[in-house]
Amino acid sequence: MHFSDILREQGTTVSFEFFPPRSEKASGDLFRSVAELQLLKPAFVSITYGAGGSTRQLTHDLVLRVRERTKLAVVPHLTCLGHSRADIASLLDSYASAGIGTIMALRGDPIKGPSASADPGDFRFASCLVKFIQEFNEQGSHPDPRGFAVGVAGYPEGHHATPNRLREMDYLKAKVDAGASFIITQLFFDNRDFYDFRERCHLAGIRVPIIAGVMPITSLAGMRKMADLALGVRFPAPLLRAVARAGEDDECVRRVGLHWATEQCRDLLDHRVSGVHLYTLNKSTATREIYANLGVKDSTALVG
């Protein structure tokens, strides 16, 4: 489904993110989660793409499986680092043929370790990928005359590779000017960071919808991993105090994390955010409990 159709139907969106499973068991677990979360009627679900295209085929296959086996609108991630124009064109052709209407265009991370390649590919920045997708659209290769809608990433707390926050906003504006029609943010834990980011986008002349990325903390181990993967993420002192009170009891930590994420979502929706994007880690429990805490059964009521 094209993002403009999603926005027209739902206004404020609530969406979920999944990543490609690497085993048959993980695949079965994921589709059980997808079946449970489908009942919440999300506006769309996104599928991530590994560093340097390391999950390229897994992502592609999962996108098509979710598209074929569910009624969910699927938004594939597509990263450009290490890829040629031919690589990207092939994926776009496949997604267009499958009726996929929206793509998340990202620069991505390079592969690390022995298998890493020094070849950056044909694209240096996400803005180059956005421009390429628009060129693909202009060729009329998509069954929808509008072609693909394109989403890009935003970083309320700043991108670790761009410490100059003014230049960082210039880079985001370049992605929007190249044709991006919405932004999904990196996770954050203090909504004030998001509201400040949204205001700075407005001052920079960025007028596309900005969707807030929220990830509930479900364990101490998960929190530490989150700090490693989302470099620069800030854990506010009140959240750290609440986690400290929970001690080593993972169930108590999980409850603290769910309460915090629920309050984030409530506050964001009260402030008329364009959308909330929940990072599910391929599990349904935390997302379903957030909905229950908010007193709703599905996204229709959540954004009503």
N, C-alpha and C positions, 0 to 999 in steps of 0.2 A: 504494500500500500504506500502511496505517495504521502510524504509528511504533511503536505497542505491539506489532504483529505483527513488525515488523523486529527490535525489541529481544528479543522472545521467541525468535525463530529464531536470532539471532546473538549475543546478549549484548553483547559488545564489538563495536562497529560500525567498519567502515572505509568511507569514502565519498569521493566526488569532486565537484568543482564545475566547472561550465562557464558560459560567458556567450554570449549570442546573437550569431552572426556577422552581419556587415553586408554581405557580398557572396556571390555564388554560389561563388567559389573558397574563401572562408573557410568556407562551409557544407560544401563537400565535404571540406575538411581536417578540420573538426570531426567529421564522421561517420566518417571513417577513424580518428580518435582514439577515438571512442566505441566503434567495433567492436573496437579493440585492447584498450581498457580493460574492456570487458564481460567479456573472458576472465578478468579478475582477480576477478570475482564480488563487486563492491562491495555493501554493504548497500543503498545508494541513491546517486543522483546529484542534485545540486541545480542549478537554473538561475537565474542572477542577473537582476536587474531594475534598469534604469538610473535615474539621478537624475531625480526628479520624474516617473517613469513614461515616460522617453524611449525605452525599449525595450519598452514594454508589449506591443505587438502581436508584436514579434520574440520576446519571452520566451514569450508565449502559444503562438505557432506552434511554437517549438522544443520546448516541453514536450509538446505533442500529437504532434509527429513522433517524439520519443524514445520516448514512450509507445506509439505505434503500431508503430514499426519495431524495437524492441528488447524484451528481457525485463527491462529495468532498472526498479526502483522510482524514480519521478521526484518530486522535491520542489521545486515552484516557489517562488522568492522573490516576495514581494508587499510593496511599499512603499506607505505611505498618504499621504505628503506631497503635496499638490496634487491629491488625489483626493476625489471625493464618495462618499457612501455607496452611491449607485447604481452608480458605477464599480466599486467593490469587489464589490458584490453580483453584478454581471454576470460578473466574472471567477470568483467563487466558484461561480456556477451552471454555468459552462462547465467548470471543473475537476471539479466534482462529477459532471457528466454523463459526463466522460471517465474516471471511476473513480480520480481522484487522491485519495489519502487523507491526505496530509500537506502542510502549508504552512509556509514560513518567513516570519514576520510581522515586518517591519522598518519603522522610521520613514522611512528613506531620506534622501537628500540633495536639496536644492533644485537645480533647473536654474540654471546661471549663464550670464551673457551676455545678448544682445539678446532671446532667446526666453524669458527667465525671466519668471515670473508672480509677482505679489505675493500671489496667493490661496493660502493654506496648505491649502485644502480642508476637509473635515469632520473630519479627524483631526490632532491636534497631536502625539501620542506613539504609539509602538508598542503601549503597553498598551491604548490606545483601539482599535487595530486588532485586537488579540487578543480583546478583549471583544466586538467586532462579529462576529468569526468564531464565537465561542461562541454569540452570539445567532442567527446563521445556522444553527448546528448544532441549536439548540433548536427551530427551525422544522421540522426533519425533512426538509430539502431535499436531503440527501445520501443516496445509496443505502445507505451503511453507517450503521446506527443510531447509531454512535458519532460520526458526523460527521467533520470534519477534526481530526487531531492538529496541534498548532501548535508550531513551534520559534521561538526568538528568539535574538538576538545577545548575546554577552557580551564584555567587554574586559579581559583579564588585566592589561594595562598602563595601563588607564584610557581613558575616552572623551575625545577632545580637546575636546568641547563641555561637559564636566562635570568641571572640575578638582577639585571637592569629592568625594573618593573615598567618603565616607560617604553622601552624597546619591546618588552613582552606584549604590551597592549597593541603596539604597531603590528606585531606579527599576527595577532588575533584578528585585527582589522583587515590585514591582507588576505586572510583566509575567507572572511566574509565578503570582501570586495571581489574575490575570485569566483564567488558563487555559492558559498555556504548559506543555508537557509535556517539553521538552528545550531545551538551550542549545547553540549552536555558537559558538565563540570567534573573535574576530579573530585573525589570524596573530600569532605571537610567535617569538622565537629563543632564549629562555632558559626552559627548562622550569620553573625555580624560580618564575618569574612565574606560570605556570599553576597550579602546586601551591599557591602562596599564594592565588591567586584562588579555587581550589576550596575551600580551607579557609575563606576569608572568606565564601563562599557558604553553607557549612555553618553557620557562626556566625550568619548572617543568617536561618537557617531555610529556606534553599532546598534542596530535596531531590530535584530532577529531575536526570536524567543531563546531564553537562556534557561535550560533545565538543570536542576540541582541534583548532583550525585550524592546519595546517602548510603553508607554502609554501616550496619549495626555491628558492634563488638559482641562476639559470642564466646570468646575465651581469652585468657591471657596469652596463650601461644599465638592465637590469631591476631591479637593486638600487636604483638611484637613483629610478626610477619608483615602486618600492614605498614608498620613504621619503616621496614626495610624496603618494601615494594613501592610505596607512595612516598618517595623521598621528599622531606620538607613538611609532611603533614604535621599539624599542630594539635596536640591533645590538651585541651583547656584544663587548668588546674582543678576546677570543680569536678570534671570527669575523672581525673586522676585520683582525687580524694575519694570519690565514690567507689572506684575500682579498688583502691587500697583498703577501704572498709570491708570489701568482699573477701579480702585475703586470698588464699589459694583455692577457695571454693569456686569451681568453674560454673556451677549452676547460679550462684549469686552474681558472679561476673556477668554471666549471660543475661540475667534479669536487669542488671545495671545498664548493660549495653542496649537492651531492647527499650528500656524506659527512655534512655537518652535519644535513641533514634526516633522513637515515637514522638517525643516532644519537638525534635527537629522538624519532623514531617508536619506536625500540627501547626507549628509556628510558620513554616514556609507556606503552607496552604492558606493560613490566615493572612499572610502578606501577599497573596495573589501571585505566587510564583508561576511561571509558565508551565512548569512540570517538575515532577520528582522522579528520579531514576534510581531504583533500589538495586544495589549490587548484592546478588543473592548467594554467590559462591556455590551455585548449583543445588542449593537446598531451599526447601519451601517453608520450613518451620518458622524462622525469624520473620519473614515477610508476612505470613499468615497471622502471626501474633501481633505484629504492628497494626495490621488492619483491625484485629479484634480489640486492641487497646484503644484505637480511634473510634470504635463503636460502629464500624461499617462492614458490610459483607463483600463489596466489590468496588472497583474504581469509580463506577457511576455515582455512588453515594459519597465517595471520598472527595470528589471534586465538585459536588453539587452545591 
